[in-house]
Amino acid sequence: MELRPVRAIVDLDSLASNFHTIQKGLPRGCRPMPVVKADAYGHGAAPCALRLQREGASILAVAVVEEGVELRRAGVTVPILVMGWIGPGQLDTLVDHWLTPNVHSGEQLAELLEFVEARGLRLAVHLKLDTGMTRLGVLPADLPSVIGLLGRGERRIWLEGVFQNYASSDEAGAAQTAEQTKVFLQGLRALRAAGHRPSMIHVANSGATLHPPDFPRGEDSDLSPTHVRPGLALYAPVPGGTHVGYGGAFVAARESLLAIVPGGYADGIPRSLSGRGVVLVEGTRCPLAGRVSMDLMAVDVTDLGRAPARGDEVVFFGRRGGARLGVEEVAAAAGTVAWELLCGVGPRVPRVIVETGSVPSIQSKFLESV
């Protein structure tokens, strides 16, 4: 069958060239960890991942478990790190497909420990620290308790890696990047003092790969990054007071309770809703806090009346608890039309078909509170 005239040509040779260009620019001993989430930024996850593996990538990163499963089924054999939200119901699938989980909270680590004890497994994990992105990750105040859990579970959990995400890495010399580096190093030193020696340290997304932050040399050189996580650069290289999300676009005007929702513009939540959109949390309208990113977004739940819990339902458009957030209203806030919003719900969002006489909502089933 002849292809329609609108098509996307993906040049895997250019992908390979970008990979090697990035690799050549890295310090000695540092390697790329290509990010192939969101269908490799729309380029096709399986063919891109297989080519990157062939070019020498020793580990890949994805956002969700399902993306890792897709790569395993396509024949990818190198380690695959899942960087986003992981629910307890996904752990069997995760280990059955040899995926590496991230640890981003004490509660989630406790779930993971219970799981590996029950299955008699020993599992490598990467600890995600929240150093100022105010998104998914262990906050500095919570790190001591997480270190304690890691110590109690050392028979079953092996701390292979530690990582974080920069909020303003696209801005060379940004003060926030320097502060995040400082906080990250404090976390690494606390882990080292507790006897942990992770073999992989990675902090740099594409922006920080192109504008590297300063890390220690000399006696603290073991705290320097071993990997960078280029994402977009692989596909298209380009040179109260708390800041939330990329660019620190949201600044909390009061003491605020934030919740992290594992959905973003790769799932069909328009980036244009940043700073203007709302969601329904258990039927209550709560505003988005900061920019919608590819896989995650923050929601200000201060006025919810209670702290949300893992697994609470969030509705992007639809009905919940007698409340309605219409797709036409969301589209207007995003500056588009309802048809574009509906057609934009990404292919990695599972479709649940119901026939109850009511219109099903497109929603995220999971919510992570911080």
NUTORMAR-715335 format. One record per residue (C-alpha): residue number from 1; x, y, z. Coordinates in Angstrom, 2 decimals. Layout:
BEGIN
  seq       px       py       pz
  NUM        X        Y        Z
...
END
This chain:
BEGIN
  seq       px       py       pz
    1     0.00     0.00     0.00
    2     1.30     3.43    -0.90
    3     2.07     5.68     2.06
    4     0.11     8.89     2.57
    5     1.99    11.99     1.42
    6     2.44    13.24     5.00
    7     5.21    11.20     6.54
    8     8.14    11.41     8.96
    9    11.58    10.32     7.78
   10    13.77     9.14    10.67
   11    17.46     9.02     9.80
   12    19.08     6.50    12.13
   13    22.52     7.37    10.76
   14    22.04    10.92    12.03
   15    20.97     9.53    15.39
   16    24.16     7.48    15.55
   17    26.24    10.51    14.55
   18    24.64    12.61    17.30
   19    25.34     9.87    19.84
   20    29.03     9.73    18.95
   21    29.33    13.53    18.86
   22    27.96    13.74    22.38
   23    30.20    10.89    23.53
   24    33.34    12.55    22.17
   25    32.59    15.73    24.09
   26    32.30    14.04    27.48
   27    35.04    13.91    30.14
   28    37.13    10.77    30.34
   29    35.20     7.98    32.05
   30    31.77     9.52    31.38
   31    29.32     7.85    29.00
   32    25.93     8.66    27.45
   33    22.73     7.08    28.77
   34    20.39     7.78    25.85
   35    16.82     8.64    26.80
   36    14.30     6.95    24.51
   37    11.10     7.81    26.37
   38     7.92     8.98    24.65
   39     8.58     6.75    21.63
   40    12.11     8.19    21.40
   41    10.67    11.71    21.28
   42     8.37    10.62    18.49
   43    11.10     9.00    16.39
   44    10.22     5.35    17.11
   45    11.54     3.84    20.33
   46    12.39     0.36    19.09
   47    14.45     1.23    15.98
   48    16.21     4.09    17.79
   49    17.02     1.99    20.85
   50    18.30    -0.91    18.79
   51    20.55     1.39    16.75
   52    21.88     3.13    19.87
   53    22.62    -0.26    21.42
   54    24.48    -1.21    18.26
   55    26.47     2.04    18.44
   56    27.68     1.19    21.93
   57    25.11     2.55    24.37
   58    25.55     0.46    27.51
   59    22.31     1.57    29.20
   60    19.10     3.29    28.09
   61    16.49     5.28    30.00
   62    12.72     5.41    29.66
   63     9.96     7.12    31.62
   64     7.52     4.29    32.34
   65     7.54     0.53    32.69
   66     5.52    -0.02    29.52
   67     8.18     1.73    27.45
   68    10.82    -0.62    28.84
   69     8.69    -3.66    28.07
   70     8.30    -2.47    24.48
   71    12.07    -2.26    24.08
   72    12.63    -5.72    25.57
   73    10.08    -7.19    23.16
   74    11.91    -5.46    20.30
   75    15.16    -7.20    21.27
   76    16.98    -4.56    23.35
   77    19.32    -6.38    25.78
   78    21.25    -3.58    27.55
   79    20.06    -2.37    30.98
   80    17.01    -0.08    30.88
   81    16.37     2.43    33.67
   82    12.77     3.43    34.39
   83    13.00     7.05    35.58
   84     9.34     7.81    36.29
   85     6.55     6.70    38.58
   86     6.38     2.97    39.33
   87     3.32     1.52    41.03
   88     3.33    -1.62    43.19
   89     1.17    -3.39    40.62
   90     3.90    -2.91    37.99
   91     6.75    -4.57    39.88
   92     6.18    -8.09    38.57
   93     6.26    -6.77    35.00
   94     9.34    -4.68    35.77
   95    11.47    -7.55    37.09
   96    10.17   -10.05    34.55
   97    11.54    -7.78    31.81
   98    14.85    -7.03    33.57
   99    14.14    -3.35    34.01
  100    15.94    -1.21    36.59
  101    13.64     0.83    38.86
  102    14.28     4.23    40.31
  103    13.65     4.93    44.00
  104    12.01     8.30    44.54
  105    10.44     8.15    48.01
  106    10.63     6.23    51.26
  107     7.12     4.89    50.75
  108     7.96     3.57    47.32
  109    11.23     2.03    48.57
  110     9.31     0.24    51.33
  111     6.95    -1.21    48.70
  112     9.92    -2.32    46.65
  113    11.62    -3.96    49.62
  114     8.46    -5.86    50.53
  115     8.18    -7.06    46.93
  116    11.76    -8.31    46.55
  117    11.62   -10.04    49.95
  118     8.46   -11.87    48.91
  119    10.01   -12.98    45.61
  120    13.46   -13.68    46.99
  121    15.12   -11.29    44.54
  122    18.17    -9.05    44.63
  123    17.53    -5.92    42.61
  124    19.67    -3.00    41.41
  125    18.07     0.42    41.85
  126    18.87     4.05    41.06
  127    18.04     6.60    43.75
  128    16.50     9.83    42.47
  129    17.22    12.92    44.56
  130    15.06    16.05    44.35
  131    17.60    18.85    44.53
  132    15.37    21.73    43.53
  133    13.21    20.59    40.63
  134    10.41    20.03    43.17
  135     9.15    17.06    41.27
  136     9.67    13.30    41.65
  137    12.58    12.48    43.97
  138    13.75    12.15    47.57
  139    13.95    15.52    49.30
  140    17.07    16.30    51.38
  141    15.06    16.18    54.62
  142    13.85    12.67    53.78
  143    17.20    11.27    52.68
  144    18.31    10.00    56.16
  145    15.23     7.79    56.49
  146    15.70     6.48    52.93
  147    19.35     5.70    53.70
  148    18.14     3.80    56.77
  149    15.76     1.75    54.63
  150    18.52     1.04    52.12
  151    20.70    -0.22    54.95
  152    18.00    -2.53    56.29
  153    17.31    -3.87    52.83
  154    20.90    -4.24    51.61
  155    20.50    -8.00    51.20
  156    17.84    -7.39    48.58
  157    18.47    -3.88    47.24
  158    21.72    -2.82    45.59
  159    22.21     0.92    45.07
  160    23.68     0.91    41.58
  161    23.06     4.54    40.73
  162    22.10     8.00    42.00
  163    20.62    10.75    39.83
  164    18.68    14.01    39.70
  165    17.26    16.41    37.12
  166    18.27    20.02    36.51
  167    15.51    22.61    36.21
  168    17.43    25.36    34.36
  169    20.20    23.52    32.57
  170    19.41    25.20    29.24
  171    20.71    28.44    30.76
  172    24.51    28.38    30.87
  173    25.78    29.36    34.30
  174    22.33    29.42    35.91
  175    22.44    29.99    39.66
  176    19.78    27.31    40.16
  177    22.00    24.73    38.44
  178    24.89    25.54    40.78
  179    22.59    25.26    43.81
  180    21.18    21.93    42.62
  181    24.71    20.61    42.10
  182    25.57    21.63    45.66
  183    22.52    19.86    47.10
  184    23.19    16.76    44.99
  185    26.77    16.56    46.24
  186    25.56    16.82    49.83
  187    23.30    13.85    49.16
  188    26.13    11.86    47.58
  189    28.37    12.54    50.59
  190    25.63    11.38    52.96
  191    25.28     8.17    50.96
  192    29.04     7.67    50.93
  193    29.20     8.18    54.70
  194    26.60     5.41    55.05
  195    28.81     3.04    53.07
  196    27.16     3.29    49.65
  197    29.38     3.46    46.57
  198    27.07     3.72    43.54
  199    28.82     2.85    40.31
  200    26.63     5.20    38.27
  201    26.06     8.91    38.92
  202    24.02    10.88    36.39
  203    22.66    14.40    36.60
  204    22.84    15.92    33.14
  205    19.98    16.06    30.66
  206    20.63    17.48    27.20
  207    21.01    21.05    28.47
  208    23.50    20.12    31.18
  209    25.36    17.87    28.75
  210    25.92    20.87    26.48
  211    26.52    23.25    29.43
  212    28.25    21.00    32.00
  213    28.01    22.07    35.67
  214    31.12    22.05    37.85
  215    31.78    18.87    39.82
  216    34.59    18.05    42.28
  217    38.04    16.98    41.28
  218    40.83    15.50    43.36
  219    39.86    13.52    46.44
  220    36.13    13.95    45.71
  221    36.43    12.89    42.08
  222    34.46     9.73    42.85
  223    31.42    12.01    43.17
  224    31.67    13.19    39.56
  225    29.08    11.96    37.05
  226    29.75     8.71    35.24
  227    26.92     9.18    32.72
  228    24.88    11.90    31.06
  229    21.27    11.48    29.92
  230    20.92    13.15    26.50
  231    17.35    13.14    25.25
  232    16.36    15.81    22.77
  233    20.01    16.43    21.88
  234    20.20    12.95    20.38
  235    17.39    13.69    17.99
  236    17.95    17.41    17.39
  237    21.11    18.91    19.03
  238    20.73    22.47    20.33
  239    23.51    24.63    21.71
  240     6.97    29.83    49.93
  241     9.82    30.90    47.28
  242    10.23    27.36    46.03
  243    10.75    27.09    42.31
  244     8.89    24.24    40.67
  245     9.55    22.51    37.37
  246    11.64    23.48    34.38
  247    12.89    27.02    34.48
  248    11.43    27.48    37.96
  249     8.38    28.94    36.19
  250     6.17    28.46    39.26
  251     7.16    30.05    42.55
  252     5.05    29.09    45.55
  253     3.57    32.23    47.06
  254     2.75    30.43    50.30
  255     3.55    27.18    52.05
  256     2.12    24.75    49.55
  257     1.32    21.08    49.24
  258     2.27    19.77    45.83
  259     1.43    16.48    44.18
  260     3.24    14.90    41.24
  261     1.12    13.37    38.51
  262     2.75    10.86    36.13
  263     1.40    12.38    32.94
  264     2.64    15.08    30.59
  265     2.68    16.34    27.06
  266     3.81    12.97    25.70
  267     0.48    11.67    26.97
  268    -1.62    14.47    25.50
  269    -1.59    17.14    28.24
  270    -0.71    20.30    26.26
  271     2.33    22.21    27.45
  272     0.31    25.36    26.86
  273    -1.70    24.49    30.00
  274     1.38    25.35    32.06
  275     0.41    27.94    34.64
  276    -3.21    28.10    33.50
  277    -4.67    24.60    33.59
  278    -6.49    22.71    36.34
  279    -7.22    19.05    37.06
  280    -9.77    17.28    39.23
  281    -8.30    15.56    42.29
  282   -11.06    13.51    43.89
  283   -13.55    15.97    42.42
  284   -11.76    19.15    43.55
  285   -10.26    21.56    41.02
  286    -6.54    21.99    41.64
  287    -4.24    24.21    39.53
  288    -1.15    23.02    37.71
  289     2.06    24.26    39.32
  290     4.80    25.09    36.84
  291     5.35    23.76    33.39
  292     3.86    20.58    32.02
  293     6.84    18.38    31.18
  294     6.99    15.32    28.99
  295     6.10    12.70    31.58
  296     5.24    14.51    34.82
  297     3.52    17.59    36.12
  298     3.04    19.19    39.51
  299    -0.37    20.08    40.93
  300    -1.01    22.50    43.78
  301    -3.27    20.57    46.17
  302    -2.95    22.99    49.10
  303    -6.69    23.72    49.06
  304    -7.73    20.08    48.72
  305    -8.31    19.85    52.46
  306    -6.15    16.77    52.96
  307    -2.88    15.31    51.82
  308    -3.37    13.16    48.71
  309    -2.13     9.59    48.67
  310    -0.44     7.36    46.16
  311    -3.14     6.00    43.89
  312    -5.58     8.91    44.22
  313    -7.32     9.62    40.94
  314    -6.58    12.68    38.84
  315    -8.83    13.69    35.93
  316    -7.42    15.81    33.10
  317   -10.81    16.09    31.47
  318   -13.95    14.21    32.36
  319   -15.99    13.67    35.52
  320   -15.13    12.80    39.11
  321   -16.97    13.06    42.39
  322   -19.93    14.87    40.85
  323   -17.60    17.46    39.31
  324   -17.03    17.95    35.60
  325   -14.01    19.33    33.79
  326   -15.10    19.44    30.17
  327   -12.75    18.81    27.29
  328   -13.98    22.03    25.67
  329   -13.01    24.02    28.78
  330    -9.56    22.44    28.91
  331    -9.07    23.06    25.19
  332    -9.99    26.73    25.61
  333    -7.44    27.10    28.42
  334    -4.82    25.48    26.19
  335    -5.66    27.77    23.28
  336    -6.83    24.96    21.03
  337    -9.98    23.03    20.13
  338   -11.43    19.93    21.75
  339   -10.73    17.78    18.68
  340    -6.99    18.46    18.85
  341    -6.97    17.67    22.56
  342    -8.79    14.36    22.08
  343    -6.66    13.31    19.12
  344    -3.50    14.24    21.04
  345    -3.89    11.66    23.80
  346    -0.68     9.71    23.29
  347    -0.44     6.05    22.26
  348     1.18     5.07    25.56
  349    -2.02     6.01    27.44
  350    -4.04     2.79    27.86
  351    -7.57     2.93    26.49
  352   -10.19     1.60    28.91
  353   -13.47     0.96    27.12
  354   -16.61     1.00    29.26
  355   -20.30     0.72    28.37
  356   -22.11     2.08    31.39
  357   -24.13     4.68    29.62
  358   -21.83     7.46    30.77
  359   -18.88     9.03    28.99
  360   -15.59     7.63    30.38
  361   -12.97    10.13    31.41
  362    -9.40    10.18    30.16
  363    -7.46    10.17    33.37
  364    -4.35     9.20    35.25
  365    -5.05     6.49    37.82
  366    -2.05     7.31    39.92
  367    -0.82    10.30    41.86
  368     2.37    10.72    43.83
  369     2.28    13.18    46.71
  370     5.33    15.08    47.97
END
